[in-house]
């Protein structure tokens, strides 16, 4: 007689690089595999909704192409030729090569490299403990959040804002520079609730008519890198037409009179010429914001991934300070809650072992670092050995031409700990199989909300997969890296971190499932003053002394102190008449999920959106193969005619593998790694390019 499988519903938190950090209800089948994954209704931000790619997580965790055993390269770099070896041999070889590099070139020649393939604190950040104890080159995280964070905190003094669930009680939700339908679906859950229950309006501000804008009531379509100009035009109208809350500004802001005088020449006409948004649309949006006290500004990462990105975030953030929207429930602004967690990661990261004289290397400049750029190397010696966890730089990093050349070096030893044979893993000397989040314990927080949680191990991993922590323990022993963190289990690290952070112990947090630590209303709305020492919101930004990040990077001295359009972006020119943004796709998350069948089927092959009139002027038809290029490189993909962009603007939703592009060169061949002021970052959406119909193998145009 057939027996029915036993299905238990277990709880966890999505670990992927997304502000939603969704609370999950997971079907665990016979204790060995998973079935459906649903958003949990028990957590008030997730509210029962999860994105489609995570709902189908079973096809990822049980994928037949998962890496299962350690392997050593047997053919040329990038050939994909590997042979299975034991864990002991793999770890012995990695340790031996690290020790050799240290003997010959110094400890800083080893560079542990990672990012946010998991957002769990133990599995993401433990690699820093190895770097700190061994005095290897330190890792400066710049590829994602720096620009946005400093742009927000320079105004408020802290990376924290209004409870994001208050979108549900707002009368106008402004979704600016982010496409949450693709990237953080729970924003739409709460915004849609406000529309349904209160008749609220949803406004979307972005560079193309994306899936979020298609659901919005008010649509503002602008050119990439011009949000600051649009924001200034809006504030000009707010002052001019009496919508500025002068009593609020007198009490809570630093220099409202100076701001008003500065904005006198930043008229809607001025803003329109820069942004492409018609004057009447700028004025209509400003009046709507001015007339709607409960206006919630949900600010995103996308519009900050530009050389003027920090200034753009600050300019947008100034609008609710002008209107006084912070005073009202459902009003104010939110970007990220990094300022409320107060996690003490000293044991996880080995803070007691940090040598401040050890150089740090910029994650975004990996191409320059691996090809010997003296500036990127901070004047030190070459990088000779790497351990890579939780990231895929051969696809995602800027300046792919340099990145690929660097990884092809025969004198560079690379060990990659991964779940699939990514394009980075294919360039490695040793590949190690990694667990996924349901196969280990970890500690999570929600950047886009206010919950912390423990994600417990639910099932055993397949094959010989090991967690990041287990790999670091094995290497630590072989490298004689002595630290208490290497001797602890993940649960012990979680417990110690919670206690050091004032969050109790692991058992209590597990009993809570997802603990809500949102500060009270007055704190969240800064009603007792903002987080700067003077308790004011700063219209005048002190870019020399930012509240977060490493100061003094990039051309920070040129940054405008008051909100403005900073003309540092990579402007189109005669040779490169188009501006390109590489916005996130719906079914991929960076390069996570681009191995799962459903995501591949939905996204198809790489395309670039181009306005039909621009395409016609170049003799390009829908579906043609086209090549985009600039001084950094070229990539070939398929043209998609689309009137939801301004003239002269291209959008390529990413990130597809390099190999998915015609000719095998991915979209990040075109992106630069210049340091973005004032604390570093990568300007992924700020590229000037040319475009032309691609040549076929026969030499004829497609």
KOLFI-994779 format. One line per 10 residues: number of its first residue (from 1); their letters; for each residue x, z, y of C-alpha. Coordinates in nm, 2 decimals. Each point is the difference from the previous one (the first is absolute). Layout:
BEGIN
NUM> A> X:Z:Y; ...
end
This chain:
BEGIN
1> XXXXXXXXXX> 0.00:0.00:0.00; 0.13:-0.09:0.34; 0.09:0.29:0.23; -0.06:-0.01:0.37; 0.30:0.04:0.22; 0.02:0.33:0.19; -0.01:-0.06:0.37; 0.09:0.28:0.25; -0.03:-0.03:0.37; 0.32:0.12:0.16
11> XXXXXXXXXX> 0.10:0.03:0.37; 0.30:-0.14:0.18; 0.11:-0.16:0.33; 0.10:-0.36:0.06; 0.38:0.01:0.06; 0.04:-0.35:0.16; 0.13:-0.07:0.35; -0.34:0.02:0.17; -0.14:0.25:0.25; -0.32:0.05:-0.20
21> XXXXXXXXXX> 0.18:0.18:-0.29; -0.34:-0.01:-0.18; -0.13:0.28:-0.21; -0.06:-0.14:-0.35; -0.22:0.06:-0.30; 0.17:-0.15:-0.30; -0.13:-0.07:-0.35; 0.26:0.13:-0.25; -0.07:-0.15:-0.34; 0.10:0.21:-0.31
31> XXXXXXXXXX> 0.28:0.15:0.22; 0.20:-0.32:-0.03; -0.13:-0.27:0.23; -0.22:-0.04:0.31; -0.32:-0.18:0.07; -0.18:-0.03:0.33; 0.14:0.15:0.31; -0.25:0.11:0.27; 0.02:0.16:0.34; -0.10:0.36:-0.02
41> XXXXXXXXXX> -0.31:0.12:0.18; 0.14:0.35:0.00; 0.25:-0.08:0.27; -0.17:-0.07:0.34; 0.23:-0.26:0.13; 0.02:-0.22:-0.31; -0.38:0.06:-0.03; -0.03:-0.18:-0.34; 0.16:-0.33:0.12; 0.32:-0.15:-0.12
51> XXXXXXXXXX> 0.16:-0.35:0.04; -0.05:-0.26:-0.27; 0.36:-0.02:-0.10; 0.02:0.38:-0.08; -0.34:-0.01:-0.17; 0.16:-0.24:-0.25; 0.31:0.21:-0.04; -0.03:-0.02:-0.38; 0.12:-0.36:0.01; 0.32:0.12:0.18
61> XXXXXXXXXX> 0.08:0.32:-0.19; -0.06:-0.17:-0.34; 0.15:-0.34:0.10; 0.18:-0.18:-0.28; 0.29:-0.08:0.23; 0.09:0.36:0.09; 0.36:0.09:-0.04; 0.04:0.23:-0.31; 0.37:0.04:-0.07; 0.33:0.02:0.19
71> XXXXXXXXXX> 0.18:-0.33:0.03; 0.34:-0.14:0.10; 0.06:-0.33:0.16; 0.16:-0.26:-0.24; -0.01:-0.31:0.21; 0.06:-0.10:0.36; -0.16:0.21:0.28; -0.36:-0.11:0.04; -0.01:-0.18:-0.34; -0.24:0.24:-0.15
81> XXXXXXXXXX> 0.23:0.04:-0.30; 0.00:0.36:-0.12; 0.06:0.19:-0.33; -0.15:0.33:-0.10; 0.22:0.30:0.00; -0.05:0.38:-0.04; -0.08:0.24:0.28; 0.33:0.18:-0.05; 0.20:-0.32:0.03; -0.20:-0.11:0.30
91> XXXXXXXXXX> 0.05:0.33:0.19; 0.36:0.03:-0.11; 0.08:-0.35:0.14; -0.18:0.07:0.33; 0.19:0.33:0.04; 0.33:-0.16:-0.09; -0.05:-0.29:0.26; -0.11:0.25:0.27; 0.31:0.21:-0.07; 0.22:-0.31:0.00
101> XXXXXXXXXX> -0.14:-0.11:0.34; 0.06:0.35:0.14; 0.36:0.01:-0.12; 0.08:-0.34:0.13; -0.20:-0.02:0.32; -0.13:0.35:0.08; -0.33:0.17:-0.07; -0.18:-0.19:0.28; 0.05:-0.32:-0.20; -0.29:0.11:-0.22
111> XXXXXXXXXX> -0.35:-0.04:0.16; -0.31:0.13:-0.17; -0.29:-0.21:0.13; -0.37:0.06:-0.04; -0.34:-0.02:0.17; -0.37:0.06:-0.05; -0.08:-0.16:-0.33; -0.13:0.35:-0.06; -0.09:0.24:0.29; 0.04:0.30:-0.23
121> XXXXXXXXXX> 0.26:0.24:0.15; 0.18:0.08:-0.32; 0.04:-0.36:-0.13; 0.05:-0.16:0.34; 0.23:0.23:0.18; 0.21:0.16:-0.28; 0.25:-0.28:0.02; 0.11:0.14:0.34; 0.12:0.31:-0.19; 0.25:-0.21:-0.19
131> XXXXXXXXXX> 0.12:-0.16:0.32; 0.04:0.33:0.18; 0.18:0.18:-0.28; 0.24:-0.28:-0.07; 0.05:-0.09:0.37; -0.11:-0.36:-0.07; -0.12:-0.21:0.29; -0.33:0.13:0.13; -0.31:-0.20:0.02; -0.18:-0.06:0.34
141> XXXXXXXXXX> -0.36:-0.09:-0.07; -0.11:-0.27:0.26; -0.19:-0.28:-0.18; -0.35:0.13:0.06; -0.10:0.29:0.22; 0.26:0.08:0.26; -0.12:-0.22:0.27; -0.37:0.11:-0.02; 0.09:0.36:-0.03; 0.21:0.02:0.31
151> XXXXXXXXXX> -0.25:-0.20:0.20; -0.27:0.25:-0.08; 0.20:0.32:0.03; 0.15:-0.11:0.33; -0.35:0.04:0.14; -0.14:0.30:-0.18; 0.32:0.18:-0.09; -0.10:0.01:-0.37; -0.09:-0.24:-0.28; -0.35:0.13:-0.04
161> XXXXXXXXXX> -0.34:-0.07:0.14; -0.37:0.03:-0.04; -0.14:0.06:-0.35; -0.04:-0.36:-0.13; -0.34:0.09:-0.16; -0.12:0.03:0.36; -0.02:-0.38:0.00; -0.33:0.07:-0.18; -0.15:0.17:0.31; 0.14:-0.24:0.26
171> XXXXXXXXXX> -0.20:-0.24:0.21; 0.29:-0.25:0.02; 0.28:-0.04:-0.25; 0.29:-0.21:0.13; 0.21:-0.12:-0.29; 0.32:-0.11:0.16; 0.29:-0.18:-0.16; -0.09:0.07:-0.36; -0.21:-0.18:-0.26; -0.15:0.29:-0.20
181> XXXXXXXXXX> -0.22:-0.23:-0.22; 0.33:-0.11:-0.14; 0.22:0.30:0.04; -0.20:0.33:0.03; -0.36:-0.05:-0.11; -0.11:0.35:0.08; 0.02:-0.07:0.38; -0.28:-0.24:-0.05; -0.20:0.26:-0.20; -0.02:0.24:0.29
191> XXXXXXXXXX> -0.03:-0.27:0.27; -0.29:-0.16:-0.19; -0.17:0.33:-0.03; 0.00:0.04:0.38; -0.15:-0.35:0.03; -0.27:0.07:-0.26; -0.09:0.36:0.11; 0.06:-0.02:0.38; -0.01:-0.36:0.09; 0.36:0.01:0.09
201> XXXXXXXXXX> 0.20:-0.31:0.08; 0.32:-0.10:-0.18; 0.26:-0.18:0.21; 0.31:-0.17:-0.16; 0.31:-0.10:0.19; 0.25:-0.22:-0.19; 0.19:-0.32:-0.01; -0.23:-0.18:-0.24; -0.36:0.00:-0.11; 0.07:0.21:-0.31
211> XXXXXXXXXX> -0.24:0.16:-0.24; -0.04:0.30:0.22; -0.07:-0.20:0.31; -0.26:-0.20:-0.19; -0.19:0.33:-0.05; 0.04:0.11:0.36; -0.26:-0.02:0.28; 0.26:-0.06:0.27; 0.30:-0.22:-0.07; 0.31:-0.02:0.21
221> XXXXXXXXXX> 0.24:-0.27:-0.11; 0.34:0.01:0.17; 0.35:-0.14:-0.04; 0.25:0.20:-0.19; 0.20:0.25:0.21; -0.24:0.00:0.29; -0.21:0.31:-0.07; 0.17:0.19:0.28; -0.11:-0.26:0.25; -0.36:0.01:-0.13
231> XXXXXXXXXX> 0.00:0.38:0.02; 0.12:0.00:0.36; -0.27:-0.25:0.10; -0.26:0.23:-0.16; 0.13:0.30:0.18; 0.01:-0.19:0.33; -0.37:-0.06:-0.04; -0.06:0.36:-0.09; 0.16:0.12:0.32; -0.15:-0.28:0.22
241> XXXXXXXXXX> -0.36:0.05:-0.12; -0.01:0.38:0.00; 0.02:0.06:-0.38; 0.32:0.20:0.02; -0.06:0.38:-0.05; 0.20:0.13:0.29; -0.09:0.37:-0.07; 0.13:-0.04:-0.36; 0.31:-0.17:0.11; 0.08:0.25:0.27
251> XXXXXXXXXX> -0.01:0.28:-0.26; 0.14:-0.17:-0.31; 0.24:-0.28:0.11; 0.33:-0.03:0.18; -0.03:-0.26:0.27; -0.35:-0.17:0.03; 0.06:-0.10:0.36; 0.33:-0.17:-0.08; -0.17:-0.17:-0.30; -0.28:-0.13:0.22
261> XXXXXXXXXX> 0.24:-0.14:0.26; 0.21:-0.16:-0.27; -0.31:-0.17:-0.15; -0.12:-0.15:0.33; 0.18:-0.32:-0.08; -0.07:0.00:-0.37; -0.33:-0.18:0.05; -0.22:-0.15:-0.27; 0.12:-0.34:0.13; 0.37:0.11:-0.05
271> XXXXXXXXXX> -0.08:0.14:-0.35; -0.19:-0.32:-0.10; 0.29:-0.23:0.07; 0.22:0.21:-0.22; -0.24:0.09:-0.28; -0.22:-0.30:-0.02; -0.31:0.22:0.02; -0.25:-0.14:0.26; -0.05:0.21:0.31; -0.37:0.05:-0.07
281> XXXXXXXXXX> 0.08:0.14:-0.34; 0.26:0.25:0.14; -0.25:0.12:0.26; -0.29:0.02:-0.25; 0.21:0.21:-0.24; 0.12:0.23:0.28; -0.35:0.06:0.12; -0.12:0.07:-0.35; 0.28:0.26:-0.05; -0.06:0.15:0.34
291> XXXXXXXXXX> -0.37:0.04:-0.06; 0.04:0.14:-0.36; 0.12:0.36:0.01; 0.03:0.02:-0.38; 0.26:-0.28:-0.04; 0.23:0.05:-0.29; 0.33:-0.20:0.01; 0.12:-0.06:-0.36; 0.35:-0.13:0.07; 0.20:-0.17:-0.27
301> XXXXXXXXXX> 0.36:-0.10:-0.10; -0.04:-0.38:0.03; 0.01:-0.04:0.37; 0.31:0.21:0.02; 0.21:-0.22:-0.23; 0.14:-0.18:0.30; 0.30:0.05:0.22; -0.23:0.16:0.26; -0.20:0.18:-0.26; 0.06:0.36:0.12
311> XXXXXXXXXX> -0.10:-0.09:0.35; -0.31:-0.18:-0.13; -0.12:0.31:-0.19; 0.06:0.22:0.30; -0.20:-0.24:0.22; -0.30:-0.01:-0.23; 0.01:0.38:-0.04; -0.02:0.05:0.38; -0.35:-0.15:0.01; -0.19:0.31:-0.14
321> XXXXXXXXXX> 0.21:0.22:0.23; -0.12:-0.20:0.30; -0.37:0.02:-0.11; 0.03:0.36:-0.13; -0.14:-0.10:-0.34; 0.21:0.28:-0.16; -0.25:0.25:0.13; -0.28:-0.11:-0.23; -0.08:0.02:-0.37; 0.05:-0.36:-0.13
331> XXXXXXXXXX> 0.23:-0.08:0.30; 0.37:-0.01:0.04; 0.26:-0.17:-0.22; 0.16:0.02:-0.34; 0.30:-0.18:-0.16; 0.15:0.23:-0.26; 0.01:0.37:-0.08; 0.37:0.04:-0.07; 0.01:0.29:0.25; -0.23:0.23:-0.20
341> XXXXXXXXXX> 0.16:0.02:-0.34; 0.30:0.22:0.08; 0.15:-0.06:-0.34; 0.34:0.17:-0.05; 0.17:-0.25:-0.23; 0.34:0.18:0.00; 0.01:0.05:-0.37; -0.13:-0.35:-0.09; 0.25:-0.16:0.24; 0.29:0.24:-0.01
351> XXXXXXXXXX> 0.01:0.07:0.37; 0.25:0.28:-0.05; 0.25:-0.26:-0.12; -0.02:-0.24:0.30; 0.32:-0.09:0.17; -0.09:-0.13:0.34; 0.32:-0.19:0.03; -0.11:-0.22:-0.30; -0.11:-0.34:0.13; -0.36:-0.11:-0.02
361> XXXXXXXXXX> -0.09:-0.36:-0.07; -0.31:-0.18:0.13; -0.23:-0.10:-0.28; -0.12:-0.31:0.19; 0.35:-0.13:0.05; 0.08:-0.01:-0.37; 0.09:-0.37:0.02; 0.25:0.06:0.28; 0.14:0.31:-0.18; 0.05:-0.18:-0.33
371> XXXXXXXXXX> 0.17:-0.30:0.17; 0.25:0.22:0.18; -0.14:0.01:0.36; 0.22:0.26:0.17; -0.27:0.13:0.23; -0.25:0.04:-0.28; 0.27:0.18:-0.20; 0.05:0.24:0.30; 0.36:-0.09:0.00; 0.06:0.12:-0.35
381> XXXXXXXXXX> 0.09:-0.16:-0.32; -0.20:-0.23:-0.23; -0.29:0.11:-0.22; 0.12:-0.05:-0.36; -0.27:0.17:-0.21; -0.37:0.07:0.03; -0.28:0.17:-0.18; -0.34:-0.14:0.10; -0.33:0.17:-0.06; -0.36:-0.07:0.12
391> XXXXXXXXXX> 0.08:-0.32:0.19; 0.07:-0.37:-0.03; 0.23:-0.10:0.28; 0.08:-0.35:-0.14; -0.36:-0.09:0.09; -0.11:0.24:0.28; 0.31:0.05:0.22; 0.06:-0.20:0.32; 0.26:-0.28:0.02; -0.04:-0.10:-0.36
401> XXXXXXXXXX> 0.28:-0.25:0.02; 0.25:0.28:0.06; -0.18:0.23:-0.25; 0.03:-0.25:-0.28; 0.36:-0.08:0.08; 0.08:0.37:0.00; -0.16:0.07:-0.34; 0.18:-0.30:-0.15; 0.34:0.17:0.07; 0.20:0.04:-0.32
411> XXXXXXXXXX> 0.17:0.31:0.13; -0.33:0.18:0.07; -0.13:0.22:-0.28; -0.38:0.05:0.00; -0.22:0.21:-0.22; -0.38:-0.04:0.05; -0.25:0.24:-0.13; -0.33:-0.19:-0.02; -0.34:-0.05:-0.17; 0.03:-0.39:-0.01
421> XXXXXXXXXX> 0.27:-0.26:0.01; -0.02:-0.05:0.38; 0.22:-0.24:0.18; 0.22:0.29:0.09; 0.02:0.12:-0.36; 0.09:-0.35:-0.11; 0.32:0.02:0.23; 0.10:0.34:-0.15; 0.28:0.08:-0.24; -0.20:0.28:-0.17
431> XXXXXXXXXX> -0.38:0.02:-0.01; -0.18:0.32:-0.09; -0.37:0.03:-0.09; -0.20:0.22:0.23; -0.32:0.21:-0.04; -0.32:-0.06:0.20; -0.18:0.28:0.18; -0.24:0.09:-0.28; 0.31:0.06:-0.22; 0.17:0.28:0.20
441> XXXXXXXXXX> -0.08:0.29:0.23; 0.03:-0.03:0.38; -0.11:0.13:0.34; -0.19:-0.22:0.24; -0.13:-0.01:0.36; -0.23:-0.25:0.17; 0.16:-0.15:0.31; -0.34:-0.14:0.10; -0.20:0.32:-0.06; 0.05:0.37:-0.04
451> XXXXXXXXXX> 0.03:0.09:-0.37; 0.29:0.11:-0.22; -0.01:0.00:-0.37; 0.18:0.03:-0.33; -0.01:-0.31:-0.22; 0.04:0.12:-0.35; 0.14:-0.19:-0.30; -0.30:-0.15:-0.18; 0.15:-0.21:-0.28; 0.34:-0.06:-0.16
461> XXXXXXXXXX> 0.20:-0.30:0.12; 0.06:-0.30:-0.22; 0.32:-0.08:-0.17; 0.30:0.19:0.14; -0.12:0.02:0.36; 0.14:0.29:0.20; -0.10:0.14:0.34; 0.21:-0.02:0.31; 0.08:0.37:-0.03; 0.12:-0.03:-0.36
471> XXXXXXXXXX> 0.23:-0.28:0.10; 0.14:0.21:0.28; 0.05:0.29:-0.23; 0.19:-0.22:-0.25; 0.22:-0.14:0.27; 0.05:0.33:0.17; 0.15:0.15:-0.32; 0.23:-0.30:-0.05; 0.11:0.00:0.36; 0.05:0.38:0.02
481> XXXXXXXXXX> -0.26:0.01:0.28; -0.08:0.37:0.00; -0.33:0.11:0.17; -0.29:0.22:-0.12; -0.24:-0.30:0.05; 0.16:-0.18:-0.29; -0.07:0.29:-0.23; -0.37:0.03:0.08; -0.30:-0.18:-0.15; -0.23:-0.20:0.23
491> XXXXXXXXXX> -0.25:0.28:-0.02; 0.26:0.25:0.10; 0.10:-0.21:0.29; -0.36:-0.04:0.11; -0.06:0.37:-0.02; 0.31:0.09:0.19; -0.07:-0.26:0.27; -0.36:0.13:0.05; 0.12:0.35:0.03; 0.27:-0.08:0.25
501> XXXXXXXXXX> -0.25:-0.20:0.20; -0.26:0.28:0.02; -0.25:-0.19:-0.23; -0.02:0.25:-0.28; 0.09:-0.09:-0.36; -0.06:-0.29:-0.23; -0.27:0.17:-0.20; -0.21:0.07:0.31; 0.04:-0.35:0.13; -0.09:-0.15:-0.34
511> XXXXXXXXXX> -0.32:0.21:0.01; -0.09:-0.13:0.34; 0.05:-0.36:-0.12; 0.04:-0.14:0.35; 0.06:0.26:0.27; -0.13:-0.08:0.35; 0.25:0.12:0.26; -0.14:-0.17:0.30; 0.06:0.21:0.31; -0.30:0.13:0.19
521> XXXXXXXXXX> -0.19:-0.21:0.25; 0.17:0.14:0.32; 0.34:-0.06:-0.16; -0.08:-0.35:-0.13; -0.14:-0.10:0.34; 0.28:0.17:0.19; -0.25:0.19:0.21; 0.25:0.28:0.05; 0.26:-0.25:0.11; 0.21:-0.27:-0.17
531> XXXXXXXXXX> 0.31:0.07:-0.20; 0.26:-0.07:0.27; 0.15:0.31:0.16; -0.20:-0.06:0.32; -0.32:-0.02:-0.21; -0.07:-0.34:0.16; -0.07:-0.35:-0.15; 0.29:-0.21:0.12; -0.09:-0.33:0.17; 0.36:-0.01:0.10
541> XXXXXXXXXX> 0.21:-0.03:-0.32; 0.34:0.16:-0.04; 0.15:-0.25:-0.24; 0.34:0.17:0.02; -0.14:0.32:-0.16; -0.26:-0.11:-0.26; -0.17:0.27:-0.20; 0.09:-0.17:-0.33; 0.27:-0.23:-0.15; 0.36:-0.06:0.10
551> XXXXXXXXXX> 0.01:-0.06:0.38; 0.20:-0.25:0.19; -0.04:-0.30:-0.24; -0.07:-0.36:0.12; -0.04:-0.09:0.36; -0.18:0.32:0.08; 0.13:0.02:0.36; -0.21:-0.31:0.08; -0.33:0.15:-0.12; -0.28:0.04:0.26
561> XXXXXXXXXX> -0.07:0.36:0.06; -0.37:-0.07:0.10; -0.23:-0.21:-0.21; 0.09:-0.37:0.03; 0.07:-0.32:-0.17; 0.37:0.02:-0.10; 0.14:-0.35:-0.01; 0.25:0.06:-0.28; -0.20:-0.18:-0.27; 0.14:-0.31:-0.17
571> XXXXXXXXXX> -0.19:-0.25:0.23; -0.08:-0.35:-0.13; 0.22:-0.27:0.15; 0.04:-0.38:-0.01; 0.19:0.02:-0.33; -0.22:0.26:-0.15; -0.35:-0.06:0.15; -0.19:0.25:-0.23; -0.02:0.37:-0.03; -0.03:0.13:-0.36
581> XXXXXXXXXX> -0.16:0.33:-0.13; 0.04:0.09:-0.36; -0.31:0.22:-0.05; -0.09:0.19:-0.32; -0.21:-0.17:-0.26; -0.30:0.17:-0.16; 0.11:0.01:-0.37; 0.37:0.07:0.04; 0.15:0.31:0.15; 0.35:-0.10:0.11
591> XXXXXXXXXX> 0.11:-0.13:-0.34; -0.20:0.25:-0.21; -0.29:-0.17:-0.19; 0.15:-0.35:0.03; 0.06:0.01:-0.37; -0.36:0.09:-0.09; -0.23:-0.29:-0.11; -0.30:0.08:0.22; 0.22:0.03:0.31; 0.18:-0.33:-0.07
601> XXXXXXXXXX> -0.33:-0.18:-0.07; -0.15:0.12:0.33; 0.30:-0.07:0.22; 0.11:-0.33:-0.15; 0.31:-0.17:0.13; 0.16:0.08:0.34; -0.18:-0.16:0.30; 0.05:0.00:0.37; -0.30:-0.01:0.24; 0.03:-0.26:0.28
611> XXXXXXXXXX> -0.25:-0.09:0.27; -0.16:-0.34:-0.08; 0.10:-0.15:0.34; 0.36:0.11:-0.05; 0.00:-0.15:-0.35; -0.14:-0.33:0.13; 0.27:-0.03:0.26; 0.25:0.03:-0.28; -0.17:-0.23:-0.25; -0.07:0.29:-0.23
621> XXXXXXXXXX> -0.31:0.01:-0.22; -0.16:0.29:-0.18; 0.19:0.06:-0.33; 0.32:-0.18:0.11; 0.33:0.16:-0.09; 0.17:0.10:0.32; 0.34:0.15:0.08; 0.04:0.27:0.26; 0.34:0.07:0.14; 0.22:0.16:0.26
631> XXXXXXXXXX> 0.36:0.10:0.04; -0.02:0.25:-0.29; -0.13:-0.24:-0.27; -0.29:-0.20:-0.13; -0.30:0.04:-0.24; -0.25:-0.24:-0.13; -0.36:0.08:-0.08; -0.35:-0.15:0.03; -0.18:-0.07:0.33; -0.34:0.15:0.05
641> XXXXXXXXXX> -0.19:-0.13:0.30; -0.16:0.30:0.18; -0.16:0.03:0.34; 0.02:0.38:0.00; 0.34:0.00:0.16; 0.11:-0.08:0.36; 0.18:-0.33:0.06; 0.36:0.04:-0.08; -0.05:0.28:-0.24; 0.07:-0.01:-0.38
651> XXXXXXXXXX> -0.10:0.27:-0.25; 0.13:0.03:-0.36; -0.16:0.27:-0.20; 0.27:0.16:-0.22; 0.19:0.11:-0.19; 0.02:-0.26:-0.28; 0.31:-0.01:-0.21; 0.27:-0.24:0.12; -0.04:-0.20:-0.32; -0.37:-0.06:0.08
661> XXXXXXXXXX> 0.11:-0.20:0.31; 0.08:-0.37:-0.04; 0.38:-0.01:-0.03; 0.02:0.38:-0.08; 0.07:0.12:0.35; -0.25:0.27:0.12; -0.15:0.07:0.34; 0.26:0.26:0.09; 0.26:-0.28:0.03; -0.15:-0.02:0.35
671> XXXXXXXXXX> -0.01:0.37:0.11; 0.28:0.16:0.20; 0.16:0.34:-0.05; 0.09:0.06:0.37; -0.03:0.38:0.07; -0.33:0.07:0.17; 0.01:0.25:0.29; 0.01:0.29:0.04; 0.04:0.14:-0.36; 0.04:-0.31:-0.22
681> XXXXXXXXXX> -0.24:-0.20:-0.20; -0.07:-0.35:-0.13; -0.20:-0.26:0.21; -0.17:-0.18:-0.29; -0.27:-0.15:0.22; 0.22:-0.12:0.28; 0.16:-0.34:-0.10; 0.03:-0.33:0.17; -0.01:-0.30:-0.23; -0.03:-0.37:-0.03
691> XXXXXXXXXX> -0.24:-0.16:-0.25; 0.00:-0.35:-0.16; -0.14:-0.17:-0.30; 0.22:0.06:-0.30; 0.21:-0.28:-0.16; -0.07:-0.07:-0.37; 0.27:-0.03:-0.25; 0.00:-0.38:0.06; 0.07:0.06:0.37; -0.35:-0.09:0.11
701> XX> -0.22:0.23:0.19; -0.26:0.18:-0.20
end
